[in-house]
Every structure is written in structure tokens, then in C-alpha cells.
Amino acid sequence: MTVLTNRQTTAPATAAEEPRTIGTVVKAYIALMKPRVIELLLITTLPVMFLAAGGLPPLWTSIGVMVFGTLSAGSANALNCYIDRDIDQKMRRTRRRPLAQHQVSPRAALIFGIVLGILSTLGLWVTTNWLAAMLSLGAILFYVLVYSLVLKRRTVQNVVWGGIAGCMPVLIGWAGITERLDWAPLVLFGVVFFWTPPHTWTLAMRYKEDYAAAEVPMLPVVATERRVILESVAYTWATVLCSLALWPVAGTTLFYPAVAVLLGAMCLWEVHRLLARLNSGLTGVALRPMRFFHWSNAYLALLFLAVAIDPLLA
């Protein structure tokens, strides 16, 4: 989900050109975990813990969820890198990853991912509870077995249903505090679920040639720009409407719905501007799909910040 600059998309140096030091090896293993993706997942985890606790969550529980949640996401991402090592070499956006550059062997990446998964599951079980641990393990298995191995290369619905794994931190954060699930985290699960397709599709519009070269049937590769944008508009409306449902379900103060309405209006404005550019005859990079991609990142982060602040105002 990271956007690369022109400098980053130039042909990468081979591993043989870079001396292997402890620092470069550690950096390669950290890169396998996809830290920028983990950032986005943690943005949705901690605020839900504030909501579940009705204020400041217990410190050590929060640390446990965040630390072992990071390892859980890192496990799923490392295993995804192992599975996708062939297509990562074909895509400008991913060809600097450690396996694509042969900085880490496939076997080492596989072992690394499995070890992280075991540590994260046991760590969550010890520091929180069995439900949070099982939800975390389920997220890893779903991302690896369902999305990476089955959906990604076979169906245009890959990011729609595959995005379920990215929604799981919301449930894990809530379960870590309450030891149960409720309607409030399920509403926020829905927000992330509906948010994921348009966010990913606008990025894929920018890197359409990459996905085509890797034979990954992302929607922008196999469908017209009009269909991609119209579906993005529909999912964005669903995201905003779902976000507003948290107000009555969780009994928030007026602060949250006010912020949700403002952020939602701005997000809808941006996606409809994308549609307007298409209707005016623009196409390709002239549509500027990355504007919506960047704004959708900000939207999710600010919305969940409001989720964290609201219980402190009650």
C-alpha cells in the first residue's frame, strides 16, 4: 500500500552489489513485514481499544495487543512475500522487496513468517485472552491461505473479500479489552471492509501495467475505468454510511458523528471529482486516481482518531 517515488521505481541494485552486514540483513527482514502496511493496521487497532474501554485502556494490555499485533501482521506479510516472490519481481512497485532482490532466501522468509505467527498468537494469548489470539491467528491464515493463495491471482473480487484480513485488527483490539465481540467493532469492521476496495483500486489504477504484467486480475486491469470508478463511488458511500452507524450503536457523543460527517463529505467529494474528471473525457494518469488514494489514507486515520477521542469526552 506504499506509494513509490520515481527514484524508487528505477531498476534496483542486486543483492550482490550491496555488502551483507547485520544492519542490511535486519533491514531486509523488517522489510518482509511491510512496516507501512502494519502502520495502517495499528491505526485501526488502538482507537478501538479506547472505545472498548470507555476511555484509556489498560496500559499493559494495550502494549501487548500492539506489540503482538505487529508481529501478527508481520507474519502475514512475510508469508505473503514468500508466496508472491515471483510476481514481485515483475512489478515496479514491489521489485525492491527482499525476496525479489534475493536479500533473503525463500526458505528463510517462510520460516520467519511462521515463527512470527507462532510468537504473535502465544503472545496475545498470554497478554490478553484466547479470543484475541484466535482472531489474530485467523487473520493470518485468511490472508495467507485465502487471499494470497486463492483469491489474488484468480478473481477480480480479490481485494473485496481478501480485505477481510485487514479488518480483523478492529475485532482483535476490542476482544483484547472486553474478551468478547459486540456490534460496535462489527460496525467498524464494516467501515474498513467497504473502505478497502476503492482505496486499493485507485492505487491499482496508477500501477495498472504492473498488475497486468504479473497477471493479477485487479479490477482496473480487467474492467473499464468507468466501472472501476463507479464501483469506487458505491463503496465510498457504503463506507461513509457505515461509519455513521457507530453513533447509535456505540452511543458516542456528538463529537464522533460530527467528525464522521465532515470526513465523509470530503471523501465523497474527492471520489465524485474523480468521476467528474472521467465524465469530462480524461483518462489514465490524467484522472489523478492517487489523489483519492492519499485522501482515503487520511480519512481512515482521522476517523479512527475520532473513535479514540470520543470516549475521552464522555
Secondary structure, DSSP 8 states (H G I E B T S, - for coil): -----TTTTS----GGGS---HHHHHHHHHHHT-HHHHHHHHHHHHHHHHHHHTSS--HHHHHHHHHHHHHHHHHHHHHHHHHTHHHHTT-TTTTTSTTTTTSS-HHHHHHHHHHHHHHHHHHHHHHT-HHHHHHHHHHHHIIIIIIIIIITTT-TTHHHHHTHHHHHHHHHHHHHHHSS--HHHHHHHHHHHHHHHHHHHHHHHHTHHHHHHTT---HHHHS-HHHHHHHHHHHHHHHHHHHHTHHHHHT--SHHHHHHHHHHHHHHHHHHHHHHHHHTT--GGGG-HHHHHHHHHHHHHHHHHHHHHHHHH-
